[in-house]
Amino acid sequence: MKIPFYRPAGFSVPDYFRFYQTLRKGWLTSGPQNQRLKVLLEEYLNSSRIITLNSATSGLKLALHVKKIGKGDEVILPVNTFFSTLEVVHQAGAIPVLADIDPDTWTISTEEIRRKITQKTRAIIPVNFAGNAPDMEKIFSFAKEKQILIIYDNAHGIGDRAEQFADITVFSFYATKNITTGEGGAMIFANEEDYRKAEPLVLHGMDKKSWNRYQKSNHWKYDILDAGFKYNLPDVNAVLALSQVKYYEQNLVRRESLYKLYKTELEKFSWVRFQRDNPDFRNVHHLLPVWIENDGIRDKIMDALENAGIGYSLHFIPLYEFSFVKKKYRFLEKNFPVMREYYKNIISLPFYLDLKKSAIRKISDIFSKFDAFL
Ligand SMILES: Cc1ncc(COP(=O)(O)O)c(C=O)c1O
């Protein structure tokens, strides 16, 4: 039995039908399905200031653009994140300042943020990791005091309810995420003015969305309010998320039960450590990373999983490891002692809605072979 690392799940017959209808009707780009998705997200996230996007990366770029973060500004972000969190800061011309992670939650260390704030700090980008929000309340408390913006990279954790502490929050609907449109995302704004500024920029700065443009009289006419981007979510993608949003809470129950089984199975081993939950927010269980306490065993477990046809991954390669980052920023590994240890010991195990409980038991059996040596 092969067990892939990831499988998109949560699609049902009505989704296939709606997808087919979208193709038949021929409205492929942003249109009625986007509108539907927006309404569902507004309700789910309890926000009327939502923009759907072609990716979370686009949302992060747009957030920095709207807040005019650029040359000379410092932006603090965790070392344990996907490259796009740093990429957008770099491309805005601002200075990325990396913060080490907390040894238990594996999210950005608030102590590190406090140490790294300077006169030039314009924003912090806290990142939800694997479904767990960072300590947003604390980050909020010292950001507000110094008028520093919080742009929350919540690519992993839609539904954690931590966006209440951010100026702008970005979600990803990438293929592996809890809700997926293949590629896609969304963002929400705490502030009406930011929302009004950002909304037209998603589609070239047009004063009407293409959907309106082709529906009304004078359909050919549009104005350009500002130089924008091409960040809109096509309807062929948006349609895929409709029932996933509708049934998301139900899906989270399934995710929780898979997580609990993993815990029962793997906490039998004293050398396996799980991510500590942030008690202030809900863990929405995006990934299943575990820390293998014994030096060298992690790599042997990776080999054993590989040989058994079981997928695994690693989240994340520390940002300072990438050639580009080394060349541009010269961050020193020794300044991130927690991340350095984490990177040697972490592994992400298969985790998705239709993962079989028997698969978790099989993974546990593989782990038990290592128990004998320890
Ligand atoms: C923490 C984090 N931030 C941002 C992104 C970028 O998301 P997207 O692929 O939707 O641009 C990802 C994607 O994997 C991510 O894991």
The ligand as a Gaussian input file, in Angstrom:
#p B3LYP/6-31G(d) Opt

LIG

0 1
 C        3.709000      29.883000       4.978000
 C        3.389000      30.115000       3.524000
 N        3.287000      31.378000       3.087000
 C        2.977000      31.643000       1.815000
 C        2.782000      30.641000       0.900000
 C        2.476000      30.982000      -0.520000
 O        1.198000      30.542000      -0.902000
 P        0.791000      30.549000      -2.431000
 O        1.381000      29.323000      -3.056000
 O       -0.706000      30.517000      -2.423000
 O        1.311000      31.786000      -3.030000
 C        2.881000      29.306000       1.301000
 C        2.682000      28.233000       0.342000
 O        2.961000      27.099000       0.494000
 C        3.204000      29.033000       2.657000
 O        3.346000      27.780000       3.100000

